[in-house]
Amino acid sequence: MEFKSFKHFPENVKKEIVTLKPIKVEKRKLYPLVEVLEIKEGKFNLLSVSPIALVVVEGDEKYLLSLDGNEPSPELLNLVNI
């Protein structure tokens, strides 16, 4: 099947970043951030979940660690409220 046969391909793609349940390590909380990609086309349904970063919370401070090798966007810190 050729890519051009997916006429509505961009409309059937949903991509979002999700914050998972925190993991407690001593006085820190680690919030895994994953990118969820969903593609639907007729009976075809694909779901991909990829870890992208960790938000580390220590007291009143939080910082970001990349898990995918890319420079993480500072906006990802806003996904975790302390």
Phi and psi restraints in degrees (range 20) as a CNS / XPLOR table:
assign (resid 1 and name C) (resid 2 and name N)
       (resid 2 and name CA) (resid 2 and name C) 1.0 -86.5 20.0 2
assign (resid 2 and name N) (resid 2 and name CA)
       (resid 2 and name C) (resid 3 and name N) 1.0 152.3 20.0 2
assign (resid 2 and name C) (resid 3 and name N)
       (resid 3 and name CA) (resid 3 and name C) 1.0 -58.7 20.0 2
assign (resid 3 and name N) (resid 3 and name CA)
       (resid 3 and name C) (resid 4 and name N) 1.0 -38.6 20.0 2
assign (resid 3 and name C) (resid 4 and name N)
       (resid 4 and name CA) (resid 4 and name C) 1.0 -64.1 20.0 2
assign (resid 4 and name N) (resid 4 and name CA)
       (resid 4 and name C) (resid 5 and name N) 1.0 -15.4 20.0 2
assign (resid 4 and name C) (resid 5 and name N)
       (resid 5 and name CA) (resid 5 and name C) 1.0 -74.0 20.0 2
assign (resid 5 and name N) (resid 5 and name CA)
       (resid 5 and name C) (resid 6 and name N) 1.0 -16.0 20.0 2
assign (resid 5 and name C) (resid 6 and name N)
       (resid 6 and name CA) (resid 6 and name C) 1.0 -87.5 20.0 2
assign (resid 6 and name N) (resid 6 and name CA)
       (resid 6 and name C) (resid 7 and name N) 1.0 76.8 20.0 2
assign (resid 6 and name C) (resid 7 and name N)
       (resid 7 and name CA) (resid 7 and name C) 1.0 -62.2 20.0 2
assign (resid 7 and name N) (resid 7 and name CA)
       (resid 7 and name C) (resid 8 and name N) 1.0 -33.7 20.0 2
assign (resid 7 and name C) (resid 8 and name N)
       (resid 8 and name CA) (resid 8 and name C) 1.0 -106.2 20.0 2
assign (resid 8 and name N) (resid 8 and name CA)
       (resid 8 and name C) (resid 9 and name N) 1.0 21.0 20.0 2
assign (resid 8 and name C) (resid 9 and name N)
       (resid 9 and name CA) (resid 9 and name C) 1.0 -51.3 20.0 2
assign (resid 9 and name N) (resid 9 and name CA)
       (resid 9 and name C) (resid 10 and name N) 1.0 -51.3 20.0 2
assign (resid 9 and name C) (resid 10 and name N)
       (resid 10 and name CA) (resid 10 and name C) 1.0 -60.9 20.0 2
assign (resid 10 and name N) (resid 10 and name CA)
       (resid 10 and name C) (resid 11 and name N) 1.0 -31.2 20.0 2
assign (resid 10 and name C) (resid 11 and name N)
       (resid 11 and name CA) (resid 11 and name C) 1.0 -73.6 20.0 2
assign (resid 11 and name N) (resid 11 and name CA)
       (resid 11 and name C) (resid 12 and name N) 1.0 -21.9 20.0 2
assign (resid 11 and name C) (resid 12 and name N)
       (resid 12 and name CA) (resid 12 and name C) 1.0 -97.6 20.0 2
assign (resid 12 and name N) (resid 12 and name CA)
       (resid 12 and name C) (resid 13 and name N) 1.0 11.4 20.0 2
assign (resid 12 and name C) (resid 13 and name N)
       (resid 13 and name CA) (resid 13 and name C) 1.0 -108.3 20.0 2
assign (resid 13 and name N) (resid 13 and name CA)
       (resid 13 and name C) (resid 14 and name N) 1.0 125.1 20.0 2
assign (resid 13 and name C) (resid 14 and name N)
       (resid 14 and name CA) (resid 14 and name C) 1.0 -118.6 20.0 2
assign (resid 14 and name N) (resid 14 and name CA)
       (resid 14 and name C) (resid 15 and name N) 1.0 132.3 20.0 2
assign (resid 14 and name C) (resid 15 and name N)
       (resid 15 and name CA) (resid 15 and name C) 1.0 -134.3 20.0 2
assign (resid 15 and name N) (resid 15 and name CA)
       (resid 15 and name C) (resid 16 and name N) 1.0 129.2 20.0 2
assign (resid 15 and name C) (resid 16 and name N)
       (resid 16 and name CA) (resid 16 and name C) 1.0 -148.6 20.0 2
assign (resid 16 and name N) (resid 16 and name CA)
       (resid 16 and name C) (resid 17 and name N) 1.0 159.2 20.0 2
assign (resid 16 and name C) (resid 17 and name N)
       (resid 17 and name CA) (resid 17 and name C) 1.0 -106.4 20.0 2
assign (resid 17 and name N) (resid 17 and name CA)
       (resid 17 and name C) (resid 18 and name N) 1.0 129.4 20.0 2
assign (resid 17 and name C) (resid 18 and name N)
       (resid 18 and name CA) (resid 18 and name C) 1.0 -119.1 20.0 2
assign (resid 18 and name N) (resid 18 and name CA)
       (resid 18 and name C) (resid 19 and name N) 1.0 138.9 20.0 2
assign (resid 18 and name C) (resid 19 and name N)
       (resid 19 and name CA) (resid 19 and name C) 1.0 -95.0 20.0 2
assign (resid 19 and name N) (resid 19 and name CA)
       (resid 19 and name C) (resid 20 and name N) 1.0 124.6 20.0 2
assign (resid 19 and name C) (resid 20 and name N)
       (resid 20 and name CA) (resid 20 and name C) 1.0 -90.2 20.0 2
assign (resid 20 and name N) (resid 20 and name CA)
       (resid 20 and name C) (resid 21 and name N) 1.0 171.2 20.0 2
assign (resid 20 and name C) (resid 21 and name N)
       (resid 21 and name CA) (resid 21 and name C) 1.0 -57.6 20.0 2
assign (resid 21 and name N) (resid 21 and name CA)
       (resid 21 and name C) (resid 22 and name N) 1.0 135.6 20.0 2
assign (resid 21 and name C) (resid 22 and name N)
       (resid 22 and name CA) (resid 22 and name C) 1.0 -69.2 20.0 2
assign (resid 22 and name N) (resid 22 and name CA)
       (resid 22 and name C) (resid 23 and name N) 1.0 153.0 20.0 2
assign (resid 22 and name C) (resid 23 and name N)
       (resid 23 and name CA) (resid 23 and name C) 1.0 -111.3 20.0 2
assign (resid 23 and name N) (resid 23 and name CA)
       (resid 23 and name C) (resid 24 and name N) 1.0 127.5 20.0 2
assign (resid 23 and name C) (resid 24 and name N)
       (resid 24 and name CA) (resid 24 and name C) 1.0 -91.2 20.0 2
assign (resid 24 and name N) (resid 24 and name CA)
       (resid 24 and name C) (resid 25 and name N) 1.0 128.3 20.0 2
assign (resid 24 and name C) (resid 25 and name N)
       (resid 25 and name CA) (resid 25 and name C) 1.0 -131.8 20.0 2
assign (resid 25 and name N) (resid 25 and name CA)
       (resid 25 and name C) (resid 26 and name N) 1.0 105.7 20.0 2
assign (resid 25 and name C) (resid 26 and name N)
       (resid 26 and name CA) (resid 26 and name C) 1.0 51.8 20.0 2
assign (resid 26 and name N) (resid 26 and name CA)
       (resid 26 and name C) (resid 27 and name N) 1.0 -117.8 20.0 2
assign (resid 26 and name C) (resid 27 and name N)
       (resid 27 and name CA) (resid 27 and name C) 1.0 -96.2 20.0 2
assign (resid 27 and name N) (resid 27 and name CA)
       (resid 27 and name C) (resid 28 and name N) 1.0 11.5 20.0 2
assign (resid 27 and name C) (resid 28 and name N)
       (resid 28 and name CA) (resid 28 and name C) 1.0 -110.4 20.0 2
assign (resid 28 and name N) (resid 28 and name CA)
       (resid 28 and name C) (resid 29 and name N) 1.0 153.1 20.0 2
assign (resid 28 and name C) (resid 29 and name N)
       (resid 29 and name CA) (resid 29 and name C) 1.0 -119.8 20.0 2
assign (resid 29 and name N) (resid 29 and name CA)
       (resid 29 and name C) (resid 30 and name N) 1.0 130.4 20.0 2
assign (resid 29 and name C) (resid 30 and name N)
       (resid 30 and name CA) (resid 30 and name C) 1.0 -109.2 20.0 2
assign (resid 30 and name N) (resid 30 and name CA)
       (resid 30 and name C) (resid 31 and name N) 1.0 121.5 20.0 2
assign (resid 30 and name C) (resid 31 and name N)
       (resid 31 and name CA) (resid 31 and name C) 1.0 -107.3 20.0 2
assign (resid 31 and name N) (resid 31 and name CA)
       (resid 31 and name C) (resid 32 and name N) 1.0 107.7 20.0 2
assign (resid 31 and name C) (resid 32 and name N)
       (resid 32 and name CA) (resid 32 and name C) 1.0 -70.9 20.0 2
assign (resid 32 and name N) (resid 32 and name CA)
       (resid 32 and name C) (resid 33 and name N) 1.0 135.5 20.0 2
assign (resid 32 and name C) (resid 33 and name N)
       (resid 33 and name CA) (resid 33 and name C) 1.0 -111.5 20.0 2
assign (resid 33 and name N) (resid 33 and name CA)
       (resid 33 and name C) (resid 34 and name N) 1.0 127.6 20.0 2
assign (resid 33 and name C) (resid 34 and name N)
       (resid 34 and name CA) (resid 34 and name C) 1.0 -123.7 20.0 2
assign (resid 34 and name N) (resid 34 and name CA)
       (resid 34 and name C) (resid 35 and name N) 1.0 148.0 20.0 2
assign (resid 34 and name C) (resid 35 and name N)
       (resid 35 and name CA) (resid 35 and name C) 1.0 -98.3 20.0 2
assign (resid 35 and name N) (resid 35 and name CA)
       (resid 35 and name C) (resid 36 and name N) 1.0 125.7 20.0 2
assign (resid 35 and name C) (resid 36 and name N)
       (resid 36 and name CA) (resid 36 and name C) 1.0 -109.8 20.0 2
assign (resid 36 and name N) (resid 36 and name CA)
       (resid 36 and name C) (resid 37 and name N) 1.0 123.2 20.0 2
assign (resid 36 and name C) (resid 37 and name N)
       (resid 37 and name CA) (resid 37 and name C) 1.0 -117.4 20.0 2
assign (resid 37 and name N) (resid 37 and name CA)
       (resid 37 and name C) (resid 38 and name N) 1.0 125.7 20.0 2
assign (resid 37 and name C) (resid 38 and name N)
       (resid 38 and name CA) (resid 38 and name C) 1.0 -125.2 20.0 2
assign (resid 38 and name N) (resid 38 and name CA)
       (resid 38 and name C) (resid 39 and name N) 1.0 130.1 20.0 2
assign (resid 38 and name C) (resid 39 and name N)
       (resid 39 and name CA) (resid 39 and name C) 1.0 -125.4 20.0 2
assign (resid 39 and name N) (resid 39 and name CA)
       (resid 39 and name C) (resid 40 and name N) 1.0 127.3 20.0 2
assign (resid 39 and name C) (resid 40 and name N)
       (resid 40 and name CA) (resid 40 and name C) 1.0 -126.1 20.0 2
assign (resid 40 and name N) (resid 40 and name CA)
       (resid 40 and name C) (resid 41 and name N) 1.0 130.6 20.0 2
assign (resid 40 and name C) (resid 41 and name N)
       (resid 41 and name CA) (resid 41 and name C) 1.0 -150.1 20.0 2
assign (resid 41 and name N) (resid 41 and name CA)
       (resid 41 and name C) (resid 42 and name N) 1.0 102.4 20.0 2
assign (resid 41 and name C) (resid 42 and name N)
       (resid 42 and name CA) (resid 42 and name C) 1.0 62.1 20.0 2
assign (resid 42 and name N) (resid 42 and name CA)
       (resid 42 and name C) (resid 43 and name N) 1.0 -125.1 20.0 2
assign (resid 42 and name C) (resid 43 and name N)
       (resid 43 and name CA) (resid 43 and name C) 1.0 -84.3 20.0 2
assign (resid 43 and name N) (resid 43 and name CA)
       (resid 43 and name C) (resid 44 and name N) 1.0 -7.1 20.0 2
assign (resid 43 and name C) (resid 44 and name N)
       (resid 44 and name CA) (resid 44 and name C) 1.0 -81.3 20.0 2
assign (resid 44 and name N) (resid 44 and name CA)
       (resid 44 and name C) (resid 45 and name N) 1.0 127.1 20.0 2
assign (resid 44 and name C) (resid 45 and name N)
       (resid 45 and name CA) (resid 45 and name C) 1.0 -140.4 20.0 2
assign (resid 45 and name N) (resid 45 and name CA)
       (resid 45 and name C) (resid 46 and name N) 1.0 121.3 20.0 2
assign (resid 45 and name C) (resid 46 and name N)
       (resid 46 and name CA) (resid 46 and name C) 1.0 -122.5 20.0 2
assign (resid 46 and name N) (resid 46 and name CA)
       (resid 46 and name C) (resid 47 and name N) 1.0 135.0 20.0 2
assign (resid 46 and name C) (resid 47 and name N)
       (resid 47 and name CA) (resid 47 and name C) 1.0 -129.9 20.0 2
assign (resid 47 and name N) (resid 47 and name CA)
       (resid 47 and name C) (resid 48 and name N) 1.0 126.1 20.0 2
assign (resid 47 and name C) (resid 48 and name N)
       (resid 48 and name CA) (resid 48 and name C) 1.0 -126.2 20.0 2
assign (resid 48 and name N) (resid 48 and name CA)
       (resid 48 and name C) (resid 49 and name N) 1.0 132.8 20.0 2
assign (resid 48 and name C) (resid 49 and name N)
       (resid 49 and name CA) (resid 49 and name C) 1.0 -123.6 20.0 2
assign (resid 49 and name N) (resid 49 and name CA)
       (resid 49 and name C) (resid 50 and name N) 1.0 121.4 20.0 2
assign (resid 49 and name C) (resid 50 and name N)
       (resid 50 and name CA) (resid 50 and name C) 1.0 -128.3 20.0 2
assign (resid 50 and name N) (resid 50 and name CA)
       (resid 50 and name C) (resid 51 and name N) 1.0 129.0 20.0 2
assign (resid 50 and name C) (resid 51 and name N)
       (resid 51 and name CA) (resid 51 and name C) 1.0 -69.2 20.0 2
assign (resid 51 and name N) (resid 51 and name CA)
       (resid 51 and name C) (resid 52 and name N) 1.0 136.0 20.0 2
assign (resid 51 and name C) (resid 52 and name N)
       (resid 52 and name CA) (resid 52 and name C) 1.0 -121.4 20.0 2
assign (resid 52 and name N) (resid 52 and name CA)
       (resid 52 and name C) (resid 53 and name N) 1.0 -30.6 20.0 2
assign (resid 52 and name C) (resid 53 and name N)
       (resid 53 and name CA) (resid 53 and name C) 1.0 -164.1 20.0 2
assign (resid 53 and name N) (resid 53 and name CA)
       (resid 53 and name C) (resid 54 and name N) 1.0 165.8 20.0 2
assign (resid 53 and name C) (resid 54 and name N)
       (resid 54 and name CA) (resid 54 and name C) 1.0 -122.0 20.0 2
assign (resid 54 and name N) (resid 54 and name CA)
       (resid 54 and name C) (resid 55 and name N) 1.0 134.0 20.0 2
assign (resid 54 and name C) (resid 55 and name N)
       (resid 55 and name CA) (resid 55 and name C) 1.0 -99.9 20.0 2
assign (resid 55 and name N) (resid 55 and name CA)
       (resid 55 and name C) (resid 56 and name N) 1.0 121.3 20.0 2
assign (resid 55 and name C) (resid 56 and name N)
       (resid 56 and name CA) (resid 56 and name C) 1.0 -104.2 20.0 2
assign (resid 56 and name N) (resid 56 and name CA)
       (resid 56 and name C) (resid 57 and name N) 1.0 126.4 20.0 2
assign (resid 56 and name C) (resid 57 and name N)
       (resid 57 and name CA) (resid 57 and name C) 1.0 -113.0 20.0 2
assign (resid 57 and name N) (resid 57 and name CA)
       (resid 57 and name C) (resid 58 and name N) 1.0 122.6 20.0 2
assign (resid 57 and name C) (resid 58 and name N)
       (resid 58 and name CA) (resid 58 and name C) 1.0 -126.9 20.0 2
assign (resid 58 and name N) (resid 58 and name CA)
       (resid 58 and name C) (resid 59 and name N) 1.0 108.0 20.0 2
assign (resid 58 and name C) (resid 59 and name N)
       (resid 59 and name CA) (resid 59 and name C) 1.0 60.0 20.0 2
assign (resid 59 and name N) (resid 59 and name CA)
       (resid 59 and name C) (resid 60 and name N) 1.0 -121.2 20.0 2
assign (resid 59 and name C) (resid 60 and name N)
       (resid 60 and name CA) (resid 60 and name C) 1.0 -95.3 20.0 2
assign (resid 60 and name N) (resid 60 and name CA)
       (resid 60 and name C) (resid 61 and name N) 1.0 5.0 20.0 2
assign (resid 60 and name C) (resid 61 and name N)
       (resid 61 and name CA) (resid 61 and name C) 1.0 -110.1 20.0 2
assign (resid 61 and name N) (resid 61 and name CA)
       (resid 61 and name C) (resid 62 and name N) 1.0 151.0 20.0 2
assign (resid 61 and name C) (resid 62 and name N)
       (resid 62 and name CA) (resid 62 and name C) 1.0 -142.9 20.0 2
assign (resid 62 and name N) (resid 62 and name CA)
       (resid 62 and name C) (resid 63 and name N) 1.0 147.4 20.0 2
assign (resid 62 and name C) (resid 63 and name N)
       (resid 63 and name CA) (resid 63 and name C) 1.0 -145.0 20.0 2
assign (resid 63 and name N) (resid 63 and name CA)
       (resid 63 and name C) (resid 64 and name N) 1.0 168.8 20.0 2
assign (resid 63 and name C) (resid 64 and name N)
       (resid 64 and name CA) (resid 64 and name C) 1.0 -116.9 20.0 2
assign (resid 64 and name N) (resid 64 and name CA)
       (resid 64 and name C) (resid 65 and name N) 1.0 135.4 20.0 2
assign (resid 64 and name C) (resid 65 and name N)
       (resid 65 and name CA) (resid 65 and name C) 1.0 -121.0 20.0 2
assign (resid 65 and name N) (resid 65 and name CA)
       (resid 65 and name C) (resid 66 and name N) 1.0 126.6 20.0 2
assign (resid 65 and name C) (resid 66 and name N)
       (resid 66 and name CA) (resid 66 and name C) 1.0 -75.8 20.0 2
assign (resid 66 and name N) (resid 66 and name CA)
       (resid 66 and name C) (resid 67 and name N) 1.0 140.4 20.0 2
assign (resid 66 and name C) (resid 67 and name N)
       (resid 67 and name CA) (resid 67 and name C) 1.0 -113.2 20.0 2
assign (resid 67 and name N) (resid 67 and name CA)
       (resid 67 and name C) (resid 68 and name N) 1.0 -11.5 20.0 2
assign (resid 67 and name C) (resid 68 and name N)
       (resid 68 and name CA) (resid 68 and name C) 1.0 -110.1 20.0 2
assign (resid 68 and name N) (resid 68 and name CA)
       (resid 68 and name C) (resid 69 and name N) 1.0 5.9 20.0 2
assign (resid 68 and name C) (resid 69 and name N)
       (resid 69 and name CA) (resid 69 and name C) 1.0 85.3 20.0 2
assign (resid 69 and name N) (resid 69 and name CA)
       (resid 69 and name C) (resid 70 and name N) 1.0 -7.1 20.0 2
assign (resid 69 and name C) (resid 70 and name N)
       (resid 70 and name CA) (resid 70 and name C) 1.0 -92.5 20.0 2
assign (resid 70 and name N) (resid 70 and name CA)
       (resid 70 and name C) (resid 71 and name N) 1.0 157.4 20.0 2
assign (resid 70 and name C) (resid 71 and name N)
       (resid 71 and name CA) (resid 71 and name C) 1.0 -70.9 20.0 2
assign (resid 71 and name N) (resid 71 and name CA)
       (resid 71 and name C) (resid 72 and name N) 1.0 115.1 20.0 2
assign (resid 71 and name C) (resid 72 and name N)
       (resid 72 and name CA) (resid 72 and name C) 1.0 -71.9 20.0 2
assign (resid 72 and name N) (resid 72 and name CA)
       (resid 72 and name C) (resid 73 and name N) 1.0 144.5 20.0 2
assign (resid 72 and name C) (resid 73 and name N)
       (resid 73 and name CA) (resid 73 and name C) 1.0 -74.3 20.0 2
assign (resid 73 and name N) (resid 73 and name CA)
       (resid 73 and name C) (resid 74 and name N) 1.0 132.5 20.0 2
assign (resid 73 and name C) (resid 74 and name N)
       (resid 74 and name CA) (resid 74 and name C) 1.0 -58.3 20.0 2
assign (resid 74 and name N) (resid 74 and name CA)
       (resid 74 and name C) (resid 75 and name N) 1.0 -22.2 20.0 2
assign (resid 74 and name C) (resid 75 and name N)
       (resid 75 and name CA) (resid 75 and name C) 1.0 -63.3 20.0 2
assign (resid 75 and name N) (resid 75 and name CA)
       (resid 75 and name C) (resid 76 and name N) 1.0 -22.2 20.0 2
assign (resid 75 and name C) (resid 76 and name N)
       (resid 76 and name CA) (resid 76 and name C) 1.0 -64.1 20.0 2
assign (resid 76 and name N) (resid 76 and name CA)
       (resid 76 and name C) (resid 77 and name N) 1.0 -26.5 20.0 2
assign (resid 76 and name C) (resid 77 and name N)
       (resid 77 and name CA) (resid 77 and name C) 1.0 -62.6 20.0 2
assign (resid 77 and name N) (resid 77 and name CA)
       (resid 77 and name C) (resid 78 and name N) 1.0 -28.4 20.0 2
assign (resid 77 and name C) (resid 78 and name N)
       (resid 78 and name CA) (resid 78 and name C) 1.0 -71.4 20.0 2
assign (resid 78 and name N) (resid 78 and name CA)
       (resid 78 and name C) (resid 79 and name N) 1.0 -11.7 20.0 2
assign (resid 78 and name C) (resid 79 and name N)
       (resid 79 and name CA) (resid 79 and name C) 1.0 -74.8 20.0 2
assign (resid 79 and name N) (resid 79 and name CA)
       (resid 79 and name C) (resid 80 and name N) 1.0 -13.4 20.0 2
assign (resid 79 and name C) (resid 80 and name N)
       (resid 80 and name CA) (resid 80 and name C) 1.0 -119.3 20.0 2
assign (resid 80 and name N) (resid 80 and name CA)
       (resid 80 and name C) (resid 81 and name N) 1.0 121.0 20.0 2
assign (resid 80 and name C) (resid 81 and name N)
       (resid 81 and name CA) (resid 81 and name C) 1.0 -97.4 20.0 2
assign (resid 81 and name N) (resid 81 and name CA)
       (resid 81 and name C) (resid 82 and name N) 1.0 135.7 20.0 2
